[in-house]
């Protein structure tokens, strides 16, 4: 029984909360309707005060949460509701039967229209900042809305240029009715923009905003039909407005600001998806670059081979063949990167084996006569900056072994060792051939081409050591990642 209670408890709580909220809404609506039977002015004041309190609450929470919420739409609308609520407060105090503005007849209708224009334009225009990568400046938004509010109020109370909205005995003016339809169209356009930007909002926020806009449109349509400020249509419009403000409260305050972590997580996931897409695009571009470089190097290599085949001078042809082996060692780097998964590192052991295989194939060496033993201890990953010089070093050392260590029909073995210890890579090439000629100046570049090897080693902050015989032994050490 306890286990059953535990499994059903969590699902019952949300249902209970929804029932409690629905009950409170029904009771509030009943109380408002009952107040209208006693005094419509009381009903109007209570209905408007509800939306005013909600508007001020939205601003207070939005202003204090401006540093943790990076949704520009929610921030702009949150600040705007302070000024919308203030104009609604003046509308309430200026309503027919309230003695606050005796010299301004039916000023409440003008203030109503000013607040609704400000609200609808805000809900529509704020989407222009929704996808901006830079957060809007809250103070700048506050100052802009302060200026707009002053202009609207001055047009009504000071300069009296705001069009008349209600005439006693006639009802609403054409300007007022047309404006209600224009505001409805702006709100409908805001719904369209909301759907286009729905990925920026938590699903709950999206739903609340959508239905808030729908009820706002219903409210405007109701207010375009009434003849008297005390009519049932006017009452229906206020109920729709209460629903719209309640849903805005749910969207901006309860879900958007008070519980921002879901939205923050949503923003993190969106940024993660954008970064993944950018990374995939970068990987594709890098693959294409490495593929094209490899192909171009192979074309150059083929052209050199064609020219070498036509040359009668053996010495020049041999030098061109040496050049093609160097080009192949560079092309091999780009081929490895093109085939690899991360496009940044190359497995040194596999790269050395492929380089040696290319040399044996390029020079047509009998693998039974001259054996090659490549040993790689541990996985050593090199960046492209180190891989190309390292590959060319292997190319030079093994090439010299194949060409000079085993003259005639002499057989022997070449040993290539790759290892890593304490962050230092050791690359050793040894053979049991005839060894270096007596009196050879190894810095002169002679047969071994050691000067080129030293130059390549310097590019990767390495050192070169020539060991004692028999045969030839060359050891290159360089720091991994250096």
C-alpha positions as CSV (number, residue, x, y, z in Angstrom):
1,X,0.0,0.0,0.0
2,X,2.8,2.4,0.8
3,X,4.5,1.7,-2.5
4,X,1.2,2.5,-4.3
5,X,0.9,5.7,-2.4
6,X,4.4,6.7,-3.3
7,X,3.9,6.1,-7.0
8,X,0.6,8.0,-7.2
9,X,1.6,10.9,-5.0
10,X,3.8,12.9,-7.4
11,X,1.2,12.7,-10.2
12,X,-1.7,13.8,-7.8
13,X,0.1,17.0,-6.7
14,X,0.1,18.8,-10.1
15,X,-3.6,17.9,-10.6
16,X,-4.4,19.2,-7.1
17,X,-2.6,22.5,-7.9
18,X,-4.4,22.9,-11.1
19,X,-7.8,22.3,-9.5
20,X,-6.9,24.8,-6.8
21,X,-5.9,27.4,-9.4
22,X,-9.1,26.7,-11.4
23,X,-11.2,27.1,-8.2
24,X,-9.5,30.4,-7.3
25,X,-10.1,31.7,-10.8
26,X,-13.8,30.8,-10.8
27,X,-14.3,32.3,-7.3
28,X,-12.5,35.5,-8.4
29,X,-14.7,35.8,-11.5
30,X,-17.8,35.2,-9.4
31,X,-16.7,37.9,-6.9
32,X,-16.1,40.3,-9.7
33,X,-19.4,39.6,-11.3
34,X,-21.2,40.0,-8.0
35,X,-19.4,43.4,-7.5
36,X,-20.7,44.5,-10.8
37,X,-24.3,43.9,-9.6
38,X,-23.7,46.2,-6.7
39,X,-21.6,48.8,-8.5
40,X,-20.1,48.6,-12.0
41,X,-17.6,51.2,-11.0
42,X,-16.4,48.9,-8.2
43,X,-16.2,46.0,-10.7
44,X,-14.2,48.1,-13.1
45,X,-11.8,49.3,-10.4
46,X,-11.2,45.8,-9.1
47,X,-10.7,44.4,-12.6
48,X,-8.2,47.1,-13.6
49,X,-6.4,46.9,-10.3
50,X,-5.8,43.2,-10.9
51,X,-4.1,43.9,-14.2
52,X,-2.2,46.9,-12.7
53,X,-0.8,44.8,-9.9
54,X,0.2,42.1,-12.3
55,X,1.9,44.6,-14.6
56,X,3.9,46.1,-11.7
57,X,4.8,42.6,-10.5
58,X,6.1,41.7,-13.9
59,X,8.3,44.8,-14.0
60,X,9.7,44.3,-10.5
61,X,10.6,40.7,-11.1
62,X,11.9,41.4,-14.7
63,X,14.1,44.2,-13.4
64,X,15.6,42.2,-10.6
65,X,16.2,39.2,-12.9
66,X,17.7,41.1,-15.8
67,X,21.2,39.8,-15.0
68,X,20.3,36.1,-15.1
69,X,17.7,36.1,-18.0
70,X,19.2,36.5,-21.4
71,X,15.9,36.4,-23.3
72,X,15.7,39.9,-24.7
73,X,12.0,39.5,-25.5
74,X,11.0,38.7,-21.9
75,X,13.2,41.5,-20.6
76,X,11.8,44.2,-22.9
77,X,8.2,43.2,-22.3
78,X,8.8,43.0,-18.6
79,X,10.1,46.6,-18.4
80,X,7.3,47.8,-20.7
81,X,4.6,46.5,-18.4
82,X,5.6,49.1,-15.7
83,X,4.5,51.9,-18.1
84,X,1.5,49.9,-19.4
85,X,0.4,49.4,-15.8
86,X,0.9,53.1,-15.0
87,X,-1.3,54.3,-17.9
88,X,-3.9,51.7,-16.9
89,X,-3.8,53.1,-13.3
90,X,-4.6,56.6,-14.7
91,X,-7.3,55.0,-16.9
92,X,-8.9,53.5,-13.7
93,X,-8.7,56.8,-11.8
94,X,-10.1,58.7,-14.8
95,X,-13.0,56.3,-15.4
96,X,-16.5,57.7,-15.6
97,X,-17.7,58.3,-12.1
98,X,-14.2,58.9,-10.7
99,X,-13.7,62.6,-9.8
100,X,-9.9,62.7,-10.4
101,X,-9.9,64.4,-13.9
102,X,-13.0,66.6,-13.9
103,X,-11.8,68.8,-16.8
104,X,-11.1,65.8,-19.1
105,X,-14.3,64.1,-20.1
106,X,-14.0,60.4,-21.0
107,X,-10.3,60.6,-20.7
108,X,-10.4,57.0,-19.5
109,X,-11.1,55.9,-23.1
110,X,-8.1,57.7,-24.4
111,X,-5.9,56.3,-21.7
112,X,-7.2,52.9,-22.4
113,X,-6.3,53.2,-26.1
114,X,-2.8,54.6,-25.3
115,X,-2.0,51.7,-23.0
116,X,-3.3,49.1,-25.5
117,X,-1.3,50.6,-28.3
118,X,1.8,50.6,-26.1
119,X,1.2,47.0,-25.1
120,X,0.4,45.6,-28.5
121,X,3.3,47.3,-30.2
122,X,5.7,46.1,-27.5
123,X,4.5,42.5,-27.8
124,X,5.0,42.6,-31.5
125,X,8.2,44.7,-31.8
126,X,10.1,43.0,-28.9
127,X,10.7,40.0,-31.2
128,X,13.1,42.2,-33.1
129,X,15.5,41.8,-30.2
130,X,14.8,38.1,-29.5
131,X,17.6,36.6,-31.5
132,X,20.2,39.3,-30.8
133,X,23.4,37.9,-29.5
134,X,23.9,40.9,-27.3
135,X,21.7,41.5,-24.3
136,X,19.7,44.7,-24.5
137,X,20.5,47.4,-22.0
138,X,17.8,47.5,-19.4
139,X,18.3,51.1,-18.5
140,X,18.1,52.2,-22.2
141,X,14.8,50.3,-22.5
142,X,13.5,52.0,-19.4
143,X,14.4,55.4,-20.6
144,X,12.8,54.8,-24.0
145,X,9.5,53.7,-22.5
146,X,9.7,56.7,-20.1
147,X,9.9,59.0,-23.1
148,X,7.1,57.2,-24.9
149,X,4.8,57.4,-21.9
150,X,5.5,61.1,-21.4
151,X,4.7,61.8,-25.0
152,X,1.4,59.8,-24.8
153,X,0.3,61.5,-21.6
154,X,1.3,65.0,-22.8
155,X,-0.8,64.4,-26.0
156,X,-3.8,63.7,-23.8
157,X,-3.5,66.0,-20.8
158,X,-1.3,68.9,-22.0
159,X,-1.6,69.4,-25.7
160,X,-5.0,67.6,-26.0
161,X,-4.1,66.3,-29.5
162,X,-5.0,62.7,-28.8
163,X,-8.1,61.9,-30.8
164,X,-11.4,61.8,-28.9
165,X,-12.5,58.2,-28.3
166,X,-16.0,58.5,-26.7
167,X,-18.8,61.0,-27.2
168,X,-21.7,61.1,-24.7
169,X,-24.9,60.2,-26.3
170,X,-23.2,58.7,-29.4
171,X,-20.8,56.2,-28.0
172,X,-17.4,55.3,-29.4
173,X,-15.8,57.4,-32.1
174,X,-14.7,55.9,-35.4
175,X,-11.1,56.4,-34.3
176,X,-11.6,54.3,-31.2
177,X,-13.3,51.5,-33.1
178,X,-10.8,51.4,-35.9
179,X,-8.0,51.5,-33.3
180,X,-9.3,48.5,-31.5
181,X,-9.2,46.5,-34.8
182,X,-5.7,47.8,-35.6
183,X,-4.6,46.7,-32.2
184,X,-6.1,43.3,-32.7
185,X,-4.2,43.0,-36.0
186,X,-1.0,43.9,-34.3
187,X,-1.6,41.3,-31.6
188,X,-2.4,38.7,-34.3
189,X,0.9,39.6,-36.0
190,X,2.6,39.1,-32.7
191,X,1.2,35.6,-32.5
192,X,2.7,34.9,-35.9
193,X,6.1,36.2,-34.8
194,X,5.7,34.1,-31.6
195,X,5.4,30.9,-33.6
196,X,8.4,31.9,-35.7
197,X,10.5,32.3,-32.5
198,X,9.0,29.5,-30.5
199,X,12.4,27.8,-30.2
200,X,13.5,30.6,-28.0
201,X,10.9,29.9,-25.3
202,X,10.2,27.2,-22.8
203,X,7.1,25.3,-24.0
204,X,5.1,26.5,-21.0
205,X,6.1,30.2,-21.7
206,X,5.1,29.8,-25.3
207,X,1.7,28.5,-24.5
208,X,1.0,31.2,-21.9
209,X,2.1,33.9,-24.3
210,X,0.1,32.5,-27.1
211,X,-3.2,32.4,-25.1
212,X,-2.5,35.7,-23.5
213,X,-2.4,37.3,-27.0
214,X,-5.6,35.4,-28.0
215,X,-7.5,36.8,-25.0
216,X,-6.1,40.2,-25.6
217,X,-7.5,40.1,-29.1
218,X,-10.9,39.0,-27.7
219,X,-10.8,41.9,-25.2
220,X,-10.1,44.4,-28.0
221,X,-12.9,43.0,-30.2
222,X,-15.3,43.3,-27.2
223,X,-14.3,46.9,-26.6
224,X,-14.9,47.7,-30.2
225,X,-18.6,46.8,-29.8
226,X,-19.8,48.4,-26.6
227,X,-22.0,51.6,-26.6
228,X,-21.9,52.3,-22.9
229,X,-19.0,52.2,-20.5
230,X,-21.3,50.1,-18.2
231,X,-22.5,47.6,-20.8
232,X,-22.2,43.8,-20.6
233,X,-19.9,43.8,-23.7
234,X,-17.6,46.1,-21.7
235,X,-17.7,43.7,-18.8
236,X,-16.8,40.8,-21.1
237,X,-13.9,42.8,-22.5
238,X,-12.6,43.3,-18.9
239,X,-12.8,39.6,-18.1
240,X,-10.8,38.8,-21.3
241,X,-8.3,41.4,-20.2
242,X,-8.0,39.8,-16.8
243,X,-7.4,36.4,-18.4
244,X,-4.8,37.9,-20.7
245,X,-2.8,39.6,-17.8
246,X,-3.1,36.4,-15.7
247,X,-1.5,34.4,-18.6
248,X,1.2,37.1,-19.0
249,X,1.9,36.7,-15.3
250,X,2.2,33.0,-15.7
251,X,4.5,33.3,-18.7
252,X,6.8,36.1,-17.5
253,X,6.8,36.0,-13.8
254,X,6.1,32.4,-12.6
255,X,7.7,30.6,-15.5
256,X,10.1,33.0,-17.1
257,X,11.6,34.8,-14.1
258,X,10.9,33.0,-10.9
259,X,11.8,29.7,-12.4
260,X,14.5,30.7,-14.9
261,X,16.6,27.6,-14.7
262,X,14.6,25.7,-17.2
263,X,15.0,28.6,-19.6
264,X,18.7,28.9,-18.9
265,X,19.1,25.2,-19.6
266,X,17.1,25.7,-22.8
267,X,19.4,28.5,-23.8
268,X,22.5,26.3,-23.0
269,X,21.1,23.5,-25.2
270,X,20.4,25.9,-28.1
271,X,24.0,27.3,-27.9
272,X,25.2,23.7,-27.7
273,X,23.3,22.8,-30.9
274,X,24.6,25.9,-32.7
275,X,28.2,25.1,-31.6
276,X,27.8,21.5,-32.8
277,X,26.5,22.7,-36.2
278,X,29.4,25.1,-36.5
279,X,31.9,22.4,-35.5
280,X,30.5,20.0,-38.1
281,X,30.7,22.7,-40.8
282,X,34.3,23.4,-39.8
283,X,35.2,19.7,-39.9
284,X,33.7,19.4,-43.4
285,X,35.7,22.4,-44.5
286,X,38.9,21.0,-43.0
287,X,38.3,17.6,-44.6
288,X,37.9,19.3,-47.9
289,X,41.0,21.4,-47.5
290,X,43.1,18.3,-46.5
291,X,41.6,16.3,-49.4
292,X,42.4,19.1,-52.0
293,X,46.0,19.6,-50.6
294,X,46.7,15.9,-50.8
295,X,45.3,15.7,-54.3
296,X,47.4,18.7,-55.4
297,X,50.5,17.2,-53.9
298,X,49.9,13.9,-55.7
299,X,49.4,15.8,-59.0
300,X,52.8,17.6,-58.5
301,X,54.4,14.2,-57.6
302,X,53.0,12.6,-60.7
303,X,54.3,15.5,-62.9
304,X,57.8,15.1,-61.4
305,X,57.8,11.4,-62.0
306,X,56.9,11.9,-65.6
307,X,59.7,14.3,-66.1
308,X,62.1,12.0,-64.2
309,X,61.2,9.1,-66.5
310,X,62.1,11.1,-69.6
311,X,65.5,12.2,-68.2
312,X,68.6,10.3,-69.4
313,X,70.9,11.7,-66.7
314,X,70.7,9.1,-63.9
315,X,71.8,11.5,-61.1
316,X,69.1,14.1,-61.9
317,X,66.4,11.4,-62.1
318,X,67.5,10.0,-58.7
319,X,67.2,13.5,-57.2
320,X,63.8,14.0,-58.6
321,X,62.8,10.6,-57.2
322,X,64.0,11.7,-53.8
323,X,61.9,14.9,-54.2
324,X,58.8,12.8,-54.9
325,X,59.3,10.8,-51.7
326,X,59.4,14.0,-49.7
327,X,56.2,15.3,-51.4
328,X,54.5,11.9,-50.7
329,X,55.5,12.2,-47.0
330,X,53.7,15.6,-46.8
331,X,50.7,14.3,-48.8
332,X,50.4,11.4,-46.4
333,X,49.9,13.8,-43.5
334,X,46.9,15.4,-45.2
335,X,45.5,12.0,-46.2
336,X,45.8,10.8,-42.6
337,X,44.0,14.0,-41.3
338,X,41.3,13.6,-44.0
339,X,40.7,10.0,-42.9
340,X,40.9,10.7,-39.1
341,X,38.0,11.6,-36.9
342,X,39.2,14.7,-35.1
343,X,41.2,16.4,-38.0
344,X,43.8,17.6,-35.5
345,X,46.0,14.7,-34.5
346,X,47.9,12.0,-36.3
347,X,49.0,8.7,-34.9
348,X,52.8,8.8,-35.3
349,X,53.3,5.0,-35.3
350,X,50.8,4.5,-38.2
351,X,52.2,7.5,-40.1
352,X,55.8,6.2,-39.9
353,X,54.7,2.7,-41.1
354,X,52.9,4.2,-44.1
355,X,55.8,6.5,-44.9
356,X,58.2,3.5,-44.9
357,X,55.8,1.5,-47.1
358,X,55.7,4.4,-49.6
359,X,59.5,4.5,-49.7
360,X,59.8,0.7,-50.3
361,X,57.2,0.9,-53.1
362,X,58.7,4.1,-54.6
363,X,62.2,2.7,-54.8
364,X,61.2,-0.8,-55.7
365,X,63.1,-2.4,-52.7
366,X,63.1,-6.1,-52.2
367,X,61.6,-6.5,-48.7
368,X,63.3,-9.9,-48.3
369,X,66.7,-8.4,-48.9
370,X,66.3,-5.3,-46.8
371,X,63.9,-5.9,-44.0
372,X,62.3,-3.0,-42.0
373,X,61.1,-3.3,-38.4
374,X,58.9,-0.4,-37.2
375,X,58.2,-0.4,-33.5
376,X,55.8,2.1,-31.9
377,X,55.4,2.1,-28.1
378,X,52.2,3.6,-27.0
379,X,49.8,5.9,-28.9
380,X,51.6,9.1,-29.9
381,X,49.4,11.8,-31.4
382,X,51.1,14.6,-33.3
383,X,49.6,17.8,-34.6
384,X,50.0,18.8,-38.2
385,X,52.7,21.3,-37.2
386,X,54.9,18.5,-35.8
387,X,53.7,15.7,-38.1
388,X,55.1,17.1,-41.4
389,X,58.7,17.8,-40.2
390,X,58.7,14.5,-38.4
391,X,57.5,12.6,-41.5
392,X,60.2,14.3,-43.6
393,X,62.8,13.3,-41.1
394,X,61.7,9.7,-41.3
395,X,61.7,10.0,-45.1
396,X,65.3,11.3,-45.2
397,X,66.7,8.8,-42.8
398,X,65.0,5.7,-44.3
399,X,65.8,6.9,-47.8
400,X,69.5,7.1,-47.0
401,X,69.4,3.7,-45.4
402,X,67.8,2.2,-48.6
403,X,70.2,4.0,-50.9
404,X,73.5,3.8,-49.2
405,X,73.5,1.3,-46.3
406,X,73.2,-1.9,-48.4
407,X,75.2,-1.5,-51.6
408,X,75.1,-4.2,-54.3
409,X,73.2,-7.3,-53.2
410,X,74.0,-6.8,-49.5
411,X,71.0,-7.6,-47.2
412,X,70.3,-6.3,-43.8
413,X,67.7,-4.7,-41.5
414,X,66.4,-1.2,-40.8
415,X,64.9,-0.6,-37.4
416,X,62.6,2.4,-36.8
417,X,61.6,3.0,-33.2
418,X,59.0,5.5,-31.9
419,X,58.4,6.0,-28.2
420,X,57.3,8.6,-25.7
421,X,58.7,9.1,-22.2
422,X,58.2,12.1,-19.9
423,X,56.6,14.2,-22.7
424,X,59.6,13.7,-25.0
425,X,59.2,11.8,-28.3
426,X,62.1,9.6,-29.4
427,X,62.4,8.8,-33.1
428,X,65.3,6.5,-33.9
429,X,66.4,5.0,-37.3
430,X,69.1,2.4,-37.2
431,X,70.6,0.0,-39.8
432,X,73.2,-2.8,-39.8
433,X,74.7,-1.7,-43.1
434,X,78.1,-0.4,-44.1
435,X,77.9,2.7,-41.8
436,X,79.0,6.2,-42.5
437,X,82.1,6.7,-44.8
438,X,85.3,7.5,-43.0
439,X,86.1,11.2,-42.7
440,X,82.5,12.2,-43.5
441,X,81.6,15.6,-42.1
442,X,78.0,15.0,-40.9
443,X,77.3,18.7,-40.8
444,X,78.2,19.1,-44.4
445,X,75.0,17.5,-45.6
446,X,76.8,14.9,-47.7
447,X,75.2,11.6,-48.3
448,X,73.1,11.5,-45.2
449,X,71.7,15.0,-45.7
450,X,72.0,15.5,-41.9
451,X,71.9,19.3,-42.3
452,X,68.3,19.0,-43.6
453,X,67.4,16.7,-40.8
454,X,68.8,19.1,-38.2
455,X,66.8,21.9,-39.8
456,X,63.6,19.9,-39.7
457,X,64.3,18.9,-36.0
458,X,64.7,22.6,-35.1
459,X,61.2,23.3,-36.4
460,X,59.8,21.0,-33.7
461,X,62.3,22.1,-31.0
462,X,64.2,18.8,-31.3
463,X,67.7,17.5,-31.2
464,X,69.7,15.1,-33.4
465,X,72.2,12.6,-32.2
466,X,74.3,10.3,-34.5
467,X,75.3,7.1,-32.6
468,X,78.3,4.8,-33.0
469,X,78.4,1.8,-35.4
470,X,78.3,-0.8,-36.5
471,X,75.9,0.5,-39.2
472,X,74.3,3.9,-38.7
473,X,72.2,5.1,-35.9
474,X,70.4,8.5,-35.8
475,X,68.2,9.5,-32.8
476,X,65.9,12.5,-32.9
477,X,64.2,13.8,-29.7
478,X,61.6,16.5,-29.5
479,X,58.9,17.5,-27.0
480,X,55.4,16.4,-27.7
481,X,53.3,19.4,-28.6
482,X,56.3,21.7,-28.6
